[in-house]
Amino acid sequence: MAKTHTSRPKIAVPSGACDTHMHFYDDSYPASPKAWLFPPNHLPEDYRAVQDRLGLDRMIVVQPVTYGFDNRCILDAIARIGDSARAVVTVPTDISDADLAALWDKGARGLRYHQMAGSMTEWSDLPVMAARIKGTGWHLQVQLDGLELPDRENLIADLPCTVVIDHMGRYSECIAPDHPAHQALLRLAAQPNVWVKLSGAYHISKAGKPDYADVAPLARALIAQGTDRLLWGSDWPHPTETDDTMPDDARLIDLLADWRLSEAQREAVLVANPARLYGF
C-alpha cells in the first residue's frame, strides 16, 4: 500500500491558496482509446483530505489524458465541489461556440494541450484555438517535453491569447538555467500573456526527493524575472510515480521557500495570481 503522508507545510499557507494543477480519476468514466495511464480512483473526497492537510482553499482540476475529449469526470466533480473549483478541459478544434460557452458556464477556464504520450491534440491545433479565444477569459495550457522549447518557442510566442506553460517546462532531463531550452522558457515567460506553473519538480529532477535540489536554479531563474504570472500546483495524485518516488505535497509547497520566494511573493503565487487567471 502506498504511503499516506501526514505532514503539513512548514511555511504559512495564506487564506485563499489555490492548487492550480491536480487531477481526478474515476473508473466509472470511459478511458480514451489513446490512454496509456490507468490510475486507481482518486476522487474529490480523497483530495479534500490533502487540501485540508495543506491549508488550501481552491483547486484547478486539469483534464487527465486518460479521458481524452470526455471531460465529464472533472466537470461532474467540480459541479459537486462548487465555486472553489475550476477546470481545464481538452476539446477538439471543431467544438462549437455554444459548446465552448457551456463549458465556461460549468467552470472551465482553460483548454489543455498535453503534447506528450496519449495526446488527443496536435501542435497545429494551438493557433486555431488561440484565434478563437483571443480577447476572452479563456487560456491555453501547454505541457510538453521542455527540451522541445527551442523548436516550439516561436509558435507559442505568436499565440494571441493567454498561455500557461506546465511544470516549469517539464524537461525530460535536468538542465542548467543557461541551457537553450530554459532560455526559451524565460523569454516566453517574459511575455505579458504567458504564465508558468512552479510545479512538477519531481518530473525534472534527477537528485530526487525531498528537496529536488537540482531544479532550484531553474525555478529561481523564473522567479528572478518576476512573480506576477507564476502559479503553484501539486500535480496530485502523481499517477506516474512509484511508492519510492511519490512526493509529499506538503514538501512541494515548502519548495517555494527553498526557491527563495518572499512571503509576499508566495501570497501572489498561491492566491492573487490564480484568482486573477481563473476568476475566483
Rosetta silent file (secondary structure, phi, psi, omega in degrees, C-alpha in Angstrom):
SEQUENCE: MAKTHTSRPKIAVPSGACDTHMHFYDDSYPASPKAWLFPPNHLPEDYRAVQDRLGLDRMIVVQPVTYGFDNRCILDAIARIGDSARAVVTVPTDISDADLAALWDKGARGLRYHQMAGSMTEWSDLPVMAARIKGTGWHLQVQLDGLELPDRENLIADLPCTVVIDHMGRYSECIAPDHPAHQALLRLAAQPNVWVKLSGAYHISKAGKPDYADVAPLARALIAQGTDRLLWGSDWPHPTETDDTMPDDARLIDLLADWRLSEAQREAVLVANPARLYGF
SCORE:     score description
SCORE:     0.000 S_00000001
   1 L     0.000  138.322 -179.462    0.000    0.000    0.000 S_00000001
   2 L   -64.862  146.372  178.972    1.268    3.472   -0.898 S_00000001
   3 L   -65.936  136.759  174.728    2.485    5.611    1.959 S_00000001
   4 L  -100.462  117.965 -179.187   -0.036    8.176    3.218 S_00000001
   5 L   -77.873  145.189  178.951    1.670   11.439    4.101 S_00000001
   6 L  -124.513   -2.493 -176.869    0.543   13.269    7.207 S_00000001
   7 L   -70.508  158.381  176.389    2.954   16.212    7.292 S_00000001
   8 L  -117.467  156.221  179.654    1.837   19.805    6.971 S_00000001
   9 L   -59.595  145.290  175.352    3.651   22.652    5.229 S_00000001
  10 L   -80.540  -30.238  177.444    6.283   24.460    7.261 S_00000001
  11 L   -77.212  159.202  174.426    5.517   27.746    5.519 S_00000001
  12 L   -78.926  118.425  178.739    2.377   29.698    6.345 S_00000001
  13 L   -89.622  119.580 -172.922   -0.127   28.945    3.603 S_00000001
  14 L   -72.799  154.956  176.445   -2.262   32.067    3.083 S_00000001
  15 L   -59.372  137.983 -179.393   -6.051   32.086    3.057 S_00000001
  16 L    87.911    6.952 -177.731   -7.434   31.571   -0.438 S_00000001
  17 L   -63.079  144.360 -173.812   -4.457   29.492   -1.602 S_00000001
  18 E  -126.372  131.938  169.007   -5.021   27.558   -4.819 S_00000001
  19 E   -89.320  111.105 -173.157   -3.594   24.329   -6.199 S_00000001
  20 E   -91.944    6.341  179.841   -3.600   25.096   -9.921 S_00000001
  21 E  -153.232   99.000  174.485   -2.743   21.613  -11.172 S_00000001
  22 E  -152.355  169.170 -171.500   -4.358   18.427   -9.913 S_00000001
  23 L  -135.136  155.527  166.321   -6.486   15.609  -11.343 S_00000001
  24 L  -117.027  147.304  175.107   -9.366   13.312  -10.540 S_00000001
  25 E  -130.430  136.031 -178.092   -9.665    9.718  -11.743 S_00000001
  26 L  -150.839  114.313 -173.763  -12.852    7.668  -11.648 S_00000001
  27 L   -74.420    3.697  171.826  -13.179    4.355  -13.475 S_00000001
  28 L   -79.713   -7.574  175.181  -16.903    4.837  -13.905 S_00000001
  29 L  -104.755  141.260 -175.993  -15.960    7.110  -16.834 S_00000001
  30 L   -72.079  143.989  177.827  -14.608    5.516  -20.036 S_00000001
  31 L   -80.306  154.866  174.800  -10.936    5.872  -20.908 S_00000001
  32 L   -67.344  148.066  175.484   -9.732    7.374  -24.163 S_00000001
  33 L   -63.212  -18.682  178.131   -8.648    4.932  -26.880 S_00000001
  34 L   -92.598   -3.022 -174.279   -5.230    6.635  -26.721 S_00000001
  35 L   -63.288  142.863  175.773   -4.938    6.275  -22.935 S_00000001
  36 L  -128.391  -11.237 -178.009   -1.870    4.533  -21.534 S_00000001
  37 L  -116.018  122.170 -176.042   -2.164    5.548  -17.878 S_00000001
  38 L  -127.307   74.968 -176.858   -4.969    3.999  -15.825 S_00000001
  39 L   -68.291  159.580  170.658   -4.566    5.128  -12.200 S_00000001
  40 L   -65.058  166.689 -178.128   -6.782    3.852   -9.405 S_00000001
  41 L   -60.737  133.747  171.377   -9.677    6.094   -8.430 S_00000001
  42 E  -133.612  109.827 -165.718   -8.748    9.426   -6.881 S_00000001
  43 L  -113.536  168.490 -179.531  -11.942   11.292   -6.054 S_00000001
  44 H   -52.549  -38.888 -179.759  -12.927   14.666   -4.591 S_00000001
  45 H   -67.472  -28.906  175.789  -13.203   13.218   -1.086 S_00000001
  46 H   -69.252  -43.062 -179.989   -9.634   11.896   -1.380 S_00000001
  47 H   -70.013  -30.809  179.757   -8.319   15.287   -2.418 S_00000001
  48 H   -56.643  -38.983  178.815  -10.290   17.021    0.333 S_00000001
  49 H   -64.813  -40.175  177.391   -8.065   15.309    2.912 S_00000001
  50 H   -65.652  -45.103 -179.001   -4.958   16.542    1.068 S_00000001
  51 H   -60.002  -43.698  179.238   -6.426   20.015    0.736 S_00000001
  52 H   -65.301  -40.445  179.758   -7.216   20.204    4.437 S_00000001
  53 H   -64.207  -35.431 -175.628   -3.729   18.990    5.376 S_00000001
  54 H   -88.904  -13.752 -177.633   -2.082   21.594    3.148 S_00000001
  55 L    77.916   31.895 -179.018   -4.357   24.503    4.069 S_00000001
  56 L   -97.103  146.788 -178.911   -5.603   25.048    0.526 S_00000001
  57 L  -111.943  -24.017 -173.259   -8.969   26.596   -0.316 S_00000001
  58 E  -130.729  158.456 -178.535   -9.190   26.444   -4.120 S_00000001
  59 E  -145.151  148.633  171.001   -8.360   23.982   -6.859 S_00000001
  60 E  -116.449  112.599 -176.812   -7.906   23.820  -10.629 S_00000001
  61 E   -92.234  119.383 -174.457   -8.830   20.358  -11.879 S_00000001
  62 E  -100.696  132.713  179.885   -6.943   19.524  -15.066 S_00000001
  63 L   -59.677  120.471  176.538   -8.314   17.028  -17.573 S_00000001
  64 L   -73.104  150.650  176.717   -6.147   13.889  -17.470 S_00000001
  65 H   -63.223  -19.732 -179.626   -5.032   12.420  -20.784 S_00000001
  66 H   -54.687  -31.738 -173.367   -6.733    9.208  -19.611 S_00000001
  67 H  -106.846    4.162  174.954  -10.130   10.604  -20.665 S_00000001
  68 L    56.429 -127.623 -179.067   -9.258   12.339  -23.928 S_00000001
  69 L   -87.364   -0.440 -179.612  -12.018   14.714  -25.043 S_00000001
  70 L   -90.837  100.331 -173.577  -14.527   13.360  -22.495 S_00000001
  71 L   -92.229   10.368 -173.002  -14.385   15.935  -19.703 S_00000001
  72 H   -62.745  -36.658 -177.999  -17.276   14.557  -17.648 S_00000001
  73 H   -55.732  -49.568 -176.345  -15.114   13.133  -14.865 S_00000001
  74 H   -80.425  -33.708 -179.528  -13.690   16.503  -13.867 S_00000001
  75 H   -69.875  -38.416  176.082  -16.757   18.612  -14.715 S_00000001
  76 H   -64.198  -37.040  179.893  -19.047   16.405  -12.656 S_00000001
  77 H   -65.793  -47.202 -177.097  -16.542   16.663   -9.805 S_00000001
  78 H   -71.382  -23.982  173.976  -16.330   20.450   -9.797 S_00000001
  79 H   -63.424  -36.186  178.372  -20.119   20.657  -10.011 S_00000001
  80 H   -76.161  -33.316 -176.196  -20.206   18.821   -6.680 S_00000001
  81 H   -74.995  -42.864  178.806  -17.372   20.870   -5.184 S_00000001
  82 L   102.914 -156.193 -166.950  -18.765   24.284   -6.074 S_00000001
  83 L   -73.315   -6.306  177.028  -17.237   27.706   -6.630 S_00000001
  84 L   -83.169    2.359 -178.310  -13.857   26.859   -5.078 S_00000001
  85 E  -125.460  145.435  170.582  -13.027   24.751   -8.153 S_00000001
  86 E  -131.301  169.417 -177.431  -12.346   25.495  -11.810 S_00000001
  87 E  -130.637  152.289  168.181  -11.428   23.164  -14.674 S_00000001
  88 E  -118.754  118.670 -169.838   -9.009   22.970  -17.591 S_00000001
  89 E  -110.304  167.080  176.203  -10.570   20.818  -20.310 S_00000001
  90 L  -117.787  128.081 -174.568   -9.474   19.166  -23.554 S_00000001
  91 L  -136.247  154.963  173.258  -11.544   19.831  -26.672 S_00000001
  92 L   -78.793  159.786 -178.019  -11.356   19.219  -30.425 S_00000001
  93 L   -68.353  -19.644 -179.498  -10.850   22.181  -32.736 S_00000001
  94 L   -91.198   13.347  176.368  -14.314   21.716  -34.259 S_00000001
  95 L   -60.382  140.857 -178.071  -16.094   22.325  -30.965 S_00000001
  96 L   -76.768  158.957  175.743  -18.957   24.758  -31.451 S_00000001
  97 H   -60.392  -37.664  179.830  -19.064   28.191  -29.861 S_00000001
  98 H   -64.082  -40.009  179.827  -22.173   27.084  -27.975 S_00000001
  99 H   -71.094  -34.561  174.579  -20.386   24.060  -26.529 S_00000001
 100 H   -63.511  -43.567  179.147  -17.417   26.202  -25.514 S_00000001
 101 H   -62.219  -37.328  178.962  -19.796   28.602  -23.782 S_00000001
 102 H   -65.896  -37.996  177.002  -21.436   25.676  -21.993 S_00000001
 103 H   -64.304  -40.988  176.943  -18.035   24.526  -20.718 S_00000001
 104 H   -59.254  -45.179 -179.185  -17.355   28.029  -19.412 S_00000001
 105 H   -62.917  -24.736  178.562  -20.681   28.004  -17.593 S_00000001
 106 L   -88.216    0.618  176.314  -19.660   24.715  -15.940 S_00000001
 107 L   107.377    2.843  177.606  -16.453   26.271  -14.594 S_00000001
 108 E   -76.152  139.293  179.538  -13.903   25.569  -17.322 S_00000001
 109 E  -129.260  -14.532 -178.089  -11.379   28.349  -17.876 S_00000001
 110 E  -135.954  157.257  176.585   -8.580   26.712  -19.867 S_00000001
 111 E  -113.605  123.455 -172.237   -8.051   24.412  -22.842 S_00000001
 112 E   -91.820  135.087  173.805   -5.378   21.800  -22.301 S_00000001
 113 E  -125.015   95.296 -178.890   -2.723   20.825  -24.843 S_00000001
 114 E   -96.366   92.820 -169.950   -0.754   17.903  -23.423 S_00000001
 115 L   -89.193   53.447 -178.608    1.729   17.410  -26.250 S_00000001
 116 L  -139.191 -163.949 -176.034    3.136   14.138  -24.955 S_00000001
 117 L   -56.458  135.275  178.029    2.153   10.459  -24.891 S_00000001
 118 L    87.315    1.250 -175.720   -1.584    9.892  -25.132 S_00000001
 119 L   -63.950  142.009  173.093   -2.345   13.339  -26.528 S_00000001
 120 L   -95.527   -2.218 -170.397   -5.564   13.918  -28.435 S_00000001
 121 L  -120.851  160.605  178.509   -4.241   17.186  -29.869 S_00000001
 122 L  -116.059  157.518  176.380   -1.722   18.388  -32.439 S_00000001
 123 L   -58.829  -33.142 -179.474    0.574   21.405  -32.367 S_00000001
 124 L   -66.892  -15.732  178.546   -1.358   22.790  -35.319 S_00000001
 125 H   -72.379  -28.517 -172.082   -4.462   22.947  -33.093 S_00000001
 126 H   -62.675  -49.653  178.608   -2.999   25.631  -30.857 S_00000001
 127 H   -62.102  -32.804  179.678   -3.078   28.596  -33.280 S_00000001
 128 H   -62.993  -50.285 -177.488   -6.600   27.604  -34.364 S_00000001
 129 H   -75.123  -30.827  177.074   -7.997   27.649  -30.835 S_00000001
 130 H   -61.478  -40.571  178.358   -5.884   30.637  -29.777 S_00000001
 131 H   -64.966  -35.574 -178.648   -7.516   32.697  -32.511 S_00000001
 132 H   -70.709  -33.957 -175.629  -10.962   31.589  -31.341 S_00000001
 133 H   -99.589    1.448  179.124  -10.403   32.533  -27.683 S_00000001
 134 L   -51.650  131.889  176.581   -8.440   35.735  -28.298 S_00000001
 135 L    79.961    5.673  178.515   -9.740   38.531  -26.106 S_00000001
 136 L  -108.014 -178.016  176.214  -11.766   36.223  -23.847 S_00000001
 137 L   -82.308   -5.281  178.651  -11.150   34.885  -20.350 S_00000001
 138 L   -70.441  157.480  169.826  -10.083   31.511  -21.757 S_00000001
 139 E  -138.857  163.238  170.782   -6.452   30.429  -21.891 S_00000001
 140 E   -99.292  134.950  175.892   -4.437   27.633  -23.484 S_00000001
 141 E  -112.925  125.687 -170.674   -2.483   25.366  -21.136 S_00000001
 142 E  -120.058  127.729  170.617    0.523   23.661  -22.709 S_00000001
 143 E  -123.740  134.067 -179.102    2.561   20.705  -21.490 S_00000001
 144 L  -152.842  170.083  165.961    5.472   19.371  -23.483 S_00000001
 145 L   -73.546  112.209 -173.829    8.950   17.997  -23.039 S_00000001
 146 H   -59.987  -15.937  175.184   10.616   21.338  -22.471 S_00000001
 147 H   -64.670  -15.184  175.493   13.682   20.246  -24.387 S_00000001
 148 H   -83.530   -6.261 -173.070   11.490   20.933  -27.431 S_00000001
 149 H   -58.183  -37.582  176.847   11.036   24.584  -26.459 S_00000001
 150 H   -58.301  -31.438  178.918   13.714   25.942  -28.815 S_00000001
 151 H   -83.693  -25.054 -175.432   11.723   24.400  -31.670 S_00000001
 152 H  -102.956   -6.369 -173.634    8.289   25.399  -30.298 S_00000001
 153 H   -56.413  -47.620 -175.921    9.131   28.840  -28.924 S_00000001
 154 H   -64.370  -39.838  178.442    8.042   30.839  -31.958 S_00000001
 155 H   -60.667  -47.866 -178.630    4.713   29.018  -32.228 S_00000001
 156 H   -67.139  -41.416 -178.144    3.933   29.629  -28.551 S_00000001
 157 H   -61.546  -30.350 -176.331    5.220   33.217  -28.630 S_00000001
 158 L   -87.309   -4.619 -178.956    2.888   34.077  -31.509 S_00000001
 159 L   -66.703  129.080 -172.768   -0.298   32.778  -29.866 S_00000001
 160 L   -89.412   36.564 -177.211   -2.669   35.755  -29.499 S_00000001
 161 L  -146.223  178.052  174.330   -4.165   34.662  -26.171 S_00000001
 162 E   -70.650  135.540 -178.674   -3.215   33.873  -22.598 S_00000001
 163 E  -128.079  135.665  175.258   -0.924   30.817  -22.399 S_00000001
 164 E  -117.475  127.151  179.111    0.024   28.748  -19.342 S_00000001
 165 E  -103.970  125.635 -175.753    3.092   26.504  -19.504 S_00000001
 166 L   -75.465  150.312  160.148    3.049   23.499  -17.185 S_00000001
 167 H    52.985   39.438  177.431    5.672   22.229  -14.763 S_00000001
 168 H    52.626   29.337 -179.916    8.433   24.804  -15.426 S_00000001
 169 H   100.895  -20.835 -178.573    8.817   23.246  -18.858 S_00000001
 170 L    46.114   54.006  177.441    8.824   19.619  -17.691 S_00000001
 171 L   -62.586  139.930 -179.514   12.257   18.945  -19.166 S_00000001
 172 L   -77.733   -5.357  169.666   12.957   15.249  -19.651 S_00000001
 173 L  -144.110  154.461 -178.203   16.399   15.810  -18.136 S_00000001
 174 L   -80.575  120.596 -174.517   17.560   18.305  -15.560 S_00000001
 175 L  -112.823  169.357  176.802   19.302   21.138  -17.349 S_00000001
 176 L   -87.503  157.845 -179.740   21.136   24.275  -16.276 S_00000001
 177 L   -59.341  -25.321 -179.485   19.478   27.699  -16.437 S_00000001
 178 L   -87.064    2.583  177.461   21.728   28.717  -19.329 S_00000001
 179 L   -63.950  142.954 -179.398   20.566   25.761  -21.437 S_00000001
 180 H   -54.112  -32.527 -179.509   18.844   26.917  -24.677 S_00000001
 181 H   -68.284  -41.478  179.672   15.595   25.241  -23.603 S_00000001
 182 H   -74.410  -32.767  175.110   15.382   27.146  -20.320 S_00000001
 183 H   -63.237  -36.309  175.804   16.420   30.353  -22.003 S_00000001
 184 H   -64.117  -42.470  177.914   13.496   29.818  -24.398 S_00000001
 185 H   -62.533  -42.036 -179.976   11.159   29.355  -21.419 S_00000001
 186 H   -63.557  -38.801  177.691   12.473   32.531  -19.799 S_00000001
 187 H   -65.041  -42.582  177.971   11.877   34.509  -22.985 S_00000001
 188 H   -63.490  -44.804 -177.732    8.334   33.171  -23.190 S_00000001
 189 H   -63.734  -20.854  177.826    7.699   33.859  -19.505 S_00000001
 190 L   -76.807  -15.531  178.795    8.725   37.483  -20.062 S_00000001
 191 L   -73.471  141.922 -174.757    5.794   37.960  -22.437 S_00000001
 192 L   -68.967  -10.926  179.646    2.774   39.616  -20.775 S_00000001
 193 L  -102.994    2.132 -173.965    0.393   36.863  -21.945 S_00000001
 194 E  -111.242  129.925  176.897    2.450   33.874  -20.734 S_00000001
 195 E  -114.765  156.462  179.425    2.158   32.269  -17.292 S_00000001
 196 E  -135.657  139.411  177.065    4.256   29.408  -15.877 S_00000001
 197 E   -91.666  124.718  171.848    3.461   26.830  -13.199 S_00000001
 198 E   -81.739   77.996 -173.434    6.036   26.297  -10.473 S_00000001
 199 L  -148.881  171.489  172.914    5.108   22.636  -10.333 S_00000001
 200 L    66.446   27.171  179.419    6.278   19.185  -11.330 S_00000001
 201 H   -54.995  -35.571 -176.678    9.788   19.481   -9.879 S_00000001
 202 H   -70.943  -19.075  174.889    9.862   15.707   -9.495 S_00000001
 203 H   -71.651  -28.428 -174.771    9.299   15.278  -13.240 S_00000001
 204 H   -95.798  -38.814 -168.581   12.549   17.146  -13.939 S_00000001
 205 L   -65.866  139.854  167.320   14.782   16.285  -11.002 S_00000001
 206 L  -103.540  -21.005  177.687   17.410   13.581  -11.045 S_00000001
 207 L   -70.498  -32.634  174.294   18.503   14.392   -7.475 S_00000001
 208 L    85.972 -177.102 -175.790   15.067   13.350   -6.245 S_00000001
 209 L   -75.937  160.615    5.047   13.016   13.966   -3.144 S_00000001
 210 L   -89.980  -10.941 -168.887   12.587   15.552   -0.776 S_00000001
 211 L   -97.405  -22.731 -177.822   14.439   18.669   -1.955 S_00000001
 212 L    48.005   45.958 -168.552   14.713   18.263   -5.758 S_00000001
 213 H   -61.724  -28.151 -178.266   17.741   20.495   -5.314 S_00000001
 214 H   -73.224  -12.678  178.127   18.847   20.322   -8.940 S_00000001
 215 H   -88.903  -19.096 -175.944   15.598   22.029  -10.015 S_00000001
 216 H   -54.533  -43.817  179.703   16.091   25.019   -7.700 S_00000001
 217 H   -61.328  -34.348  178.543   18.294   27.002  -10.150 S_00000001
 218 H   -67.331  -45.344  179.516   15.626   26.664  -12.855 S_00000001
 219 H   -63.915  -43.093 -177.446   12.872   27.841  -10.510 S_00000001
 220 H   -66.218  -32.597  176.887   14.938   30.719   -9.166 S_00000001
 221 H   -65.411  -38.923  175.667   15.708   31.937  -12.691 S_00000001
 222 H   -65.268  -46.674 -177.453   11.962   32.108  -13.391 S_00000001
 223 H   -62.238  -36.404 -178.763   11.254   33.826  -10.081 S_00000001
 224 H   -62.952  -25.390  178.782   14.003   36.388  -10.718 S_00000001
 225 H   -77.197  -16.927 -178.109   12.111   37.578  -13.798 S_00000001
 226 L   133.344  152.650 -173.966    9.035   38.373  -11.726 S_00000001
 227 L  -116.001    9.938 -174.283    6.266   36.567   -9.914 S_00000001
 228 L   -78.775   -7.888  175.830    3.103   38.232  -11.227 S_00000001
 229 L  -133.178   31.099  174.030    2.355   35.377  -13.659 S_00000001
 230 E  -104.270  147.487 -177.843    3.690   32.390  -11.719 S_00000001
 231 E  -131.806  161.897  174.277    1.407   29.734  -10.236 S_00000001
 232 E  -119.791  141.852  175.231    1.832   26.740   -7.926 S_00000001
 233 L  -145.178  150.656 -178.759    0.404   23.260   -8.449 S_00000001
 234 L   -86.986  -32.869 -169.602    0.818   19.901   -6.743 S_00000001
 235 L    67.658   21.330  173.676    0.080   17.596   -9.708 S_00000001
 236 E   -56.226  141.456    7.608   -1.775   15.353   -7.218 S_00000001
 237 L   -97.611   24.482  173.019   -2.276   12.363   -7.270 S_00000001
 238 L    58.168   54.289 -170.536    1.068   11.934   -9.079 S_00000001
 239 L   -68.755  -14.525  178.838   -0.052    8.921  -11.156 S_00000001
 240 L   -85.657   -6.140 -171.837    3.304    8.479  -12.903 S_00000001
 241 L   -96.878  154.165  176.454    5.157    7.975   -9.610 S_00000001
 242 L   -96.193  173.951  175.990    6.007    4.828   -7.658 S_00000001
 243 L   -56.979  -35.738 -177.972    5.925    4.372   -3.887 S_00000001
 244 L   -71.930  -32.152 -175.620    9.646    5.180   -3.853 S_00000001
 245 L  -103.895   -2.762 -176.206    9.345    8.410   -5.840 S_00000001
 246 L   -59.798  123.175 -179.242    5.933    9.624   -4.612 S_00000001
 247 L   -78.496  158.966  170.792    6.295   13.221   -3.415 S_00000001
 248 L   -93.393  119.664 -175.356    4.876   14.672   -0.215 S_00000001
 249 H   -61.877  -30.458  176.497    2.567   17.502   -1.287 S_00000001
 250 H   -64.136  -39.502  178.339    3.425   19.499    1.850 S_00000001
 251 H   -66.618  -33.033  179.586    7.079   19.408    0.831 S_00000001
 252 H   -65.646  -34.572  173.949    6.102   20.591   -2.662 S_00000001
 253 H   -69.440  -41.571 -178.222    4.589   23.745   -1.160 S_00000001
 254 H   -65.156  -17.218  174.452    7.647   24.263    1.021 S_00000001
 255 H   -59.149  -26.837  178.326    9.787   24.302   -2.126 S_00000001
 256 H   -59.995  -34.758  175.254    8.506   27.853   -2.587 S_00000001
 257 H   -73.861  -40.741  177.059   10.599   28.804    0.441 S_00000001
 258 H   -56.668  -35.956 -177.092   13.563   26.772   -0.819 S_00000001
 259 L   -85.634    7.923  170.263   13.341   28.742   -4.025 S_00000001
 260 L    70.752   30.145  169.399   13.558   31.989   -2.010 S_00000001
 261 L   -74.699  131.304  175.989   10.129   33.391   -2.637 S_00000001
 262 L   -69.689  169.667  178.499    9.337   36.005   -0.020 S_00000001
 263 H   -59.574  -41.452  178.570    6.103   35.792    1.955 S_00000001
 264 H   -64.778  -39.931  178.277    4.563   38.453   -0.303 S_00000001
 265 H   -67.048  -38.184  177.051    5.662   36.583   -3.405 S_00000001
 266 H   -64.126  -37.941  176.292    4.212   33.333   -2.047 S_00000001
 267 H   -60.922  -41.251  178.422    0.920   35.136   -1.457 S_00000001
 268 H   -63.660  -48.579 -175.604    0.954   36.249   -5.101 S_00000001
 269 H   -66.455  -38.889 -174.714    1.764   32.782   -6.439 S_00000001
 270 H   -88.374  -27.599 -172.201   -0.708   30.933   -4.220 S_00000001
 271 H  -122.038  -64.391 -169.633   -3.596   33.418   -4.020 S_00000001
 272 H   -66.456  -44.732 -177.473   -3.596   36.578   -6.112 S_00000001
 273 H   -63.639  -51.263  178.417   -2.287   35.171   -9.399 S_00000001
 274 H   -63.628  -34.280  177.221   -4.673   32.201   -9.612 S_00000001
 275 H   -60.287  -39.131 -179.167   -7.591   34.383   -8.504 S_00000001
 276 H   -70.844  -43.919 -175.296   -6.827   36.701  -11.407 S_00000001
 277 H   -73.308  -42.633 -172.091   -6.309   33.975  -14.010 S_00000001
 278 H   -98.999   -4.500  173.810   -9.148   31.636  -13.079 S_00000001
 279 L    78.305   42.177  174.969  -11.688   34.211  -11.913 S_00000001
 280 L   -82.636    0.000    0.000  -12.153   33.461   -8.228 S_00000001
